[in-house]
Amino acid sequence: MPEFYAFEDLTVGLTAKFSKTVTEADIVLFAAVTGDTNPMHLDAEYAATSIFKERIAHGMLAAGLITKVLGTQLPGPGTIYLSQSLKFRAPVKIGETVTATVEVMALHPEKHRATLRTVCTVKGEAVLEGEAFVSVPSRANLIKAAE
């Protein structure tokens, strides 16, 4: 498997994954970067009164792992997000390992675009599912950028 792909290298069914264990620091830093200081993520007393009974990670923190796969693996550098749908299925708790998986579902050669299935799982269960639509650089553009 190459480090990343040009549009011409993509085939339906290609997949790539990235896993990360969510830490306290990740949640605090995500809150600082985004300004989302919802006590559900930061205040254990408040979160204990919620349906989850404990603090949970920001849903978009887990979704953000998808961008790591798209931008560095599949397709890889030069990929531009055009759209992303997301359905949040379950919370992510501190200490859980999230695996983001991207799979090529359809190719649109006229504009070097791809439709990708995006899923994040914890212990094999989907915590979020969606679909990304991206612009992928051609091999010629990747070669030109490397010069």
ChimeraX commands (.cxc) that place a marker at each C-alpha (Angstrom):
marker #1 position 0.00,0.00,0.00 radius 0.5
marker #1 position 1.51,3.37,-0.97 radius 0.5
marker #1 position 1.83,6.15,1.58 radius 0.5
marker #1 position -0.88,8.07,-0.30 radius 0.5
marker #1 position -2.72,8.03,-3.59 radius 0.5
marker #1 position -3.17,10.15,-6.68 radius 0.5
marker #1 position -6.65,10.05,-8.17 radius 0.5
marker #1 position -5.47,7.60,-10.86 radius 0.5
marker #1 position -4.38,5.13,-8.15 radius 0.5
marker #1 position -7.76,4.93,-6.41 radius 0.5
marker #1 position -10.07,1.96,-6.75 radius 0.5
marker #1 position -13.46,1.29,-5.20 radius 0.5
marker #1 position -12.99,-0.70,-2.01 radius 0.5
marker #1 position -9.60,0.74,-0.98 radius 0.5
marker #1 position -9.49,1.38,2.76 radius 0.5
marker #1 position -7.21,3.02,5.30 radius 0.5
marker #1 position -7.41,3.30,9.09 radius 0.5
marker #1 position -6.02,5.31,11.97 radius 0.5
marker #1 position -6.49,4.60,15.67 radius 0.5
marker #1 position -6.04,6.91,18.65 radius 0.5
marker #1 position -6.79,6.60,22.34 radius 0.5
marker #1 position -8.67,9.69,23.52 radius 0.5
marker #1 position -7.01,11.34,26.51 radius 0.5
marker #1 position -7.96,14.00,29.02 radius 0.5
marker #1 position -5.46,16.30,27.29 radius 0.5
marker #1 position -7.14,15.74,23.90 radius 0.5
marker #1 position -10.49,16.87,25.30 radius 0.5
marker #1 position -9.06,19.91,27.08 radius 0.5
marker #1 position -7.06,20.96,24.00 radius 0.5
marker #1 position -10.05,20.42,21.68 radius 0.5
marker #1 position -12.17,22.61,23.97 radius 0.5
marker #1 position -9.48,25.30,23.92 radius 0.5
marker #1 position -9.10,25.25,20.14 radius 0.5
marker #1 position -12.82,25.21,19.32 radius 0.5
marker #1 position -14.20,27.15,22.28 radius 0.5
marker #1 position -16.64,24.29,22.98 radius 0.5
marker #1 position -16.56,24.27,26.76 radius 0.5
marker #1 position -19.79,22.30,27.19 radius 0.5
marker #1 position -19.59,20.90,30.75 radius 0.5
marker #1 position -20.52,17.48,29.34 radius 0.5
marker #1 position -16.91,17.28,28.19 radius 0.5
marker #1 position -15.09,19.13,30.99 radius 0.5
marker #1 position -17.04,18.86,34.27 radius 0.5
marker #1 position -17.28,15.42,35.90 radius 0.5
marker #1 position -20.01,16.52,38.36 radius 0.5
marker #1 position -22.19,17.89,35.60 radius 0.5
marker #1 position -21.58,14.89,33.33 radius 0.5
marker #1 position -22.53,12.51,36.17 radius 0.5
marker #1 position -26.08,13.89,35.95 radius 0.5
marker #1 position -26.30,13.21,32.21 radius 0.5
marker #1 position -27.56,10.15,30.36 radius 0.5
marker #1 position -23.94,9.05,29.93 radius 0.5
marker #1 position -23.11,9.34,33.68 radius 0.5
marker #1 position -19.56,10.50,32.88 radius 0.5
marker #1 position -17.63,12.94,30.74 radius 0.5
marker #1 position -17.48,12.20,27.03 radius 0.5
marker #1 position -15.28,13.43,24.21 radius 0.5
marker #1 position -16.56,16.02,21.77 radius 0.5
marker #1 position -18.20,14.21,18.86 radius 0.5
marker #1 position -16.20,16.33,16.43 radius 0.5
marker #1 position -12.96,15.25,18.11 radius 0.5
marker #1 position -13.67,11.69,16.98 radius 0.5
marker #1 position -14.80,12.95,13.57 radius 0.5
marker #1 position -11.54,14.87,13.31 radius 0.5
marker #1 position -9.65,11.58,13.15 radius 0.5
marker #1 position -11.21,11.06,9.72 radius 0.5
marker #1 position -9.34,14.12,8.46 radius 0.5
marker #1 position -6.05,12.50,9.49 radius 0.5
marker #1 position -6.79,9.54,7.23 radius 0.5
marker #1 position -8.01,11.70,4.34 radius 0.5
marker #1 position -5.13,14.15,4.47 radius 0.5
marker #1 position -2.24,11.76,5.06 radius 0.5
marker #1 position -3.21,8.27,3.90 radius 0.5
marker #1 position -6.29,7.83,1.70 radius 0.5
marker #1 position -6.31,9.67,-0.57 radius 0.5
marker #1 position -3.53,11.67,1.15 radius 0.5
marker #1 position -1.71,14.99,0.70 radius 0.5
marker #1 position -3.53,17.48,-1.50 radius 0.5
marker #1 position -6.97,16.03,-0.77 radius 0.5
marker #1 position -9.60,18.74,-0.34 radius 0.5
marker #1 position -12.78,18.17,1.65 radius 0.5
marker #1 position -15.88,19.23,-0.27 radius 0.5
marker #1 position -18.50,17.80,2.09 radius 0.5
marker #1 position -18.95,15.41,5.01 radius 0.5
marker #1 position -22.12,13.93,6.49 radius 0.5
marker #1 position -22.04,12.51,10.03 radius 0.5
marker #1 position -24.39,10.46,12.18 radius 0.5
marker #1 position -23.31,10.19,15.80 radius 0.5
marker #1 position -24.20,6.72,17.10 radius 0.5
marker #1 position -22.57,6.51,20.55 radius 0.5
marker #1 position -20.37,8.55,22.89 radius 0.5
marker #1 position -16.60,8.26,23.13 radius 0.5
marker #1 position -15.26,8.13,26.67 radius 0.5
marker #1 position -11.86,9.16,27.97 radius 0.5
marker #1 position -9.43,6.27,27.55 radius 0.5
marker #1 position -11.28,4.63,24.66 radius 0.5
marker #1 position -9.48,3.93,21.41 radius 0.5
marker #1 position -11.23,5.29,18.32 radius 0.5
marker #1 position -10.47,3.80,14.91 radius 0.5
marker #1 position -11.28,6.00,11.92 radius 0.5
marker #1 position -11.78,4.04,8.69 radius 0.5
marker #1 position -12.12,5.51,5.21 radius 0.5
marker #1 position -13.27,3.43,2.23 radius 0.5
marker #1 position -13.49,4.50,-1.41 radius 0.5
marker #1 position -17.12,4.04,-2.49 radius 0.5
marker #1 position -17.25,5.83,-5.86 radius 0.5
marker #1 position -14.94,7.66,-8.23 radius 0.5
marker #1 position -15.88,10.67,-10.35 radius 0.5
marker #1 position -13.08,11.01,-12.93 radius 0.5
marker #1 position -14.40,14.08,-14.73 radius 0.5
marker #1 position -13.29,16.31,-11.83 radius 0.5
marker #1 position -10.95,13.96,-9.89 radius 0.5
marker #1 position -13.43,13.54,-7.05 radius 0.5
marker #1 position -14.23,10.60,-4.79 radius 0.5
marker #1 position -17.05,9.57,-2.49 radius 0.5
marker #1 position -15.77,7.88,0.67 radius 0.5
marker #1 position -17.47,5.97,3.46 radius 0.5
marker #1 position -16.24,7.28,6.82 radius 0.5
marker #1 position -16.70,5.37,10.07 radius 0.5
marker #1 position -15.27,5.71,13.57 radius 0.5
marker #1 position -15.48,2.72,15.86 radius 0.5
marker #1 position -14.73,1.88,19.49 radius 0.5
marker #1 position -14.29,-1.82,20.28 radius 0.5
marker #1 position -15.70,-2.65,16.84 radius 0.5
marker #1 position -18.92,-0.67,17.36 radius 0.5
marker #1 position -19.67,2.41,15.25 radius 0.5
marker #1 position -19.66,5.65,17.23 radius 0.5
marker #1 position -20.12,7.73,14.09 radius 0.5
marker #1 position -20.79,7.06,10.43 radius 0.5
marker #1 position -20.85,9.27,7.40 radius 0.5
marker #1 position -19.82,10.00,3.88 radius 0.5
marker #1 position -17.14,12.34,2.57 radius 0.5
marker #1 position -16.90,13.88,-0.87 radius 0.5
marker #1 position -13.38,15.00,-1.74 radius 0.5
marker #1 position -11.25,16.41,-4.52 radius 0.5
marker #1 position -8.14,14.30,-5.12 radius 0.5
marker #1 position -5.01,15.55,-6.89 radius 0.5
marker #1 position -3.97,13.87,-10.11 radius 0.5
marker #1 position -0.58,12.20,-10.39 radius 0.5
marker #1 position 0.60,15.06,-12.62 radius 0.5
marker #1 position -0.34,17.63,-9.96 radius 0.5
marker #1 position 1.40,15.67,-7.21 radius 0.5
marker #1 position 4.58,15.44,-9.32 radius 0.5
marker #1 position 4.40,19.17,-10.10 radius 0.5
marker #1 position 3.96,20.00,-6.38 radius 0.5
marker #1 position 6.97,17.86,-5.46 radius 0.5
marker #1 position 9.28,19.69,-7.90 radius 0.5
marker link #1:1,2 radius 0.2
marker link #1:2,3 radius 0.2
marker link #1:3,4 radius 0.2
marker link #1:4,5 radius 0.2
marker link #1:5,6 radius 0.2
marker link #1:6,7 radius 0.2
marker link #1:7,8 radius 0.2
marker link #1:8,9 radius 0.2
marker link #1:9,10 radius 0.2
marker link #1:10,11 radius 0.2
marker link #1:11,12 radius 0.2
marker link #1:12,13 radius 0.2
marker link #1:13,14 radius 0.2
marker link #1:14,15 radius 0.2
marker link #1:15,16 radius 0.2
marker link #1:16,17 radius 0.2
marker link #1:17,18 radius 0.2
marker link #1:18,19 radius 0.2
marker link #1:19,20 radius 0.2
marker link #1:20,21 radius 0.2
marker link #1:21,22 radius 0.2
marker link #1:22,23 radius 0.2
marker link #1:23,24 radius 0.2
marker link #1:24,25 radius 0.2
marker link #1:25,26 radius 0.2
marker link #1:26,27 radius 0.2
marker link #1:27,28 radius 0.2
marker link #1:28,29 radius 0.2
marker link #1:29,30 radius 0.2
marker link #1:30,31 radius 0.2
marker link #1:31,32 radius 0.2
marker link #1:32,33 radius 0.2
marker link #1:33,34 radius 0.2
marker link #1:34,35 radius 0.2
marker link #1:35,36 radius 0.2
marker link #1:36,37 radius 0.2
marker link #1:37,38 radius 0.2
marker link #1:38,39 radius 0.2
marker link #1:39,40 radius 0.2
marker link #1:40,41 radius 0.2
marker link #1:41,42 radius 0.2
marker link #1:42,43 radius 0.2
marker link #1:43,44 radius 0.2
marker link #1:44,45 radius 0.2
marker link #1:45,46 radius 0.2
marker link #1:46,47 radius 0.2
marker link #1:47,48 radius 0.2
marker link #1:48,49 radius 0.2
marker link #1:49,50 radius 0.2
marker link #1:50,51 radius 0.2
marker link #1:51,52 radius 0.2
marker link #1:52,53 radius 0.2
marker link #1:53,54 radius 0.2
marker link #1:54,55 radius 0.2
marker link #1:55,56 radius 0.2
marker link #1:56,57 radius 0.2
marker link #1:57,58 radius 0.2
marker link #1:58,59 radius 0.2
marker link #1:59,60 radius 0.2
marker link #1:60,61 radius 0.2
marker link #1:61,62 radius 0.2
marker link #1:62,63 radius 0.2
marker link #1:63,64 radius 0.2
marker link #1:64,65 radius 0.2
marker link #1:65,66 radius 0.2
marker link #1:66,67 radius 0.2
marker link #1:67,68 radius 0.2
marker link #1:68,69 radius 0.2
marker link #1:69,70 radius 0.2
marker link #1:70,71 radius 0.2
marker link #1:71,72 radius 0.2
marker link #1:72,73 radius 0.2
marker link #1:73,74 radius 0.2
marker link #1:74,75 radius 0.2
marker link #1:75,76 radius 0.2
marker link #1:76,77 radius 0.2
marker link #1:77,78 radius 0.2
marker link #1:78,79 radius 0.2
marker link #1:79,80 radius 0.2
marker link #1:80,81 radius 0.2
marker link #1:81,82 radius 0.2
marker link #1:82,83 radius 0.2
marker link #1:83,84 radius 0.2
marker link #1:84,85 radius 0.2
marker link #1:85,86 radius 0.2
marker link #1:86,87 radius 0.2
marker link #1:87,88 radius 0.2
marker link #1:88,89 radius 0.2
marker link #1:89,90 radius 0.2
marker link #1:90,91 radius 0.2
marker link #1:91,92 radius 0.2
marker link #1:92,93 radius 0.2
marker link #1:93,94 radius 0.2
marker link #1:94,95 radius 0.2
marker link #1:95,96 radius 0.2
marker link #1:96,97 radius 0.2
marker link #1:97,98 radius 0.2
marker link #1:98,99 radius 0.2
marker link #1:99,100 radius 0.2
marker link #1:100,101 radius 0.2
marker link #1:101,102 radius 0.2
marker link #1:102,103 radius 0.2
marker link #1:103,104 radius 0.2
marker link #1:104,105 radius 0.2
marker link #1:105,106 radius 0.2
marker link #1:106,107 radius 0.2
marker link #1:107,108 radius 0.2
marker link #1:108,109 radius 0.2
marker link #1:109,110 radius 0.2
marker link #1:110,111 radius 0.2
marker link #1:111,112 radius 0.2
marker link #1:112,113 radius 0.2
marker link #1:113,114 radius 0.2
marker link #1:114,115 radius 0.2
marker link #1:115,116 radius 0.2
marker link #1:116,117 radius 0.2
marker link #1:117,118 radius 0.2
marker link #1:118,119 radius 0.2
marker link #1:119,120 radius 0.2
marker link #1:120,121 radius 0.2
marker link #1:121,122 radius 0.2
marker link #1:122,123 radius 0.2
marker link #1:123,124 radius 0.2
marker link #1:124,125 radius 0.2
marker link #1:125,126 radius 0.2
marker link #1:126,127 radius 0.2
marker link #1:127,128 radius 0.2
marker link #1:128,129 radius 0.2
marker link #1:129,130 radius 0.2
marker link #1:130,131 radius 0.2
marker link #1:131,132 radius 0.2
marker link #1:132,133 radius 0.2
marker link #1:133,134 radius 0.2
marker link #1:134,135 radius 0.2
marker link #1:135,136 radius 0.2
marker link #1:136,137 radius 0.2
marker link #1:137,138 radius 0.2
marker link #1:138,139 radius 0.2
marker link #1:139,140 radius 0.2
marker link #1:140,141 radius 0.2
marker link #1:141,142 radius 0.2
marker link #1:142,143 radius 0.2
marker link #1:143,144 radius 0.2
marker link #1:144,145 radius 0.2
marker link #1:145,146 radius 0.2
marker link #1:146,147 radius 0.2
view
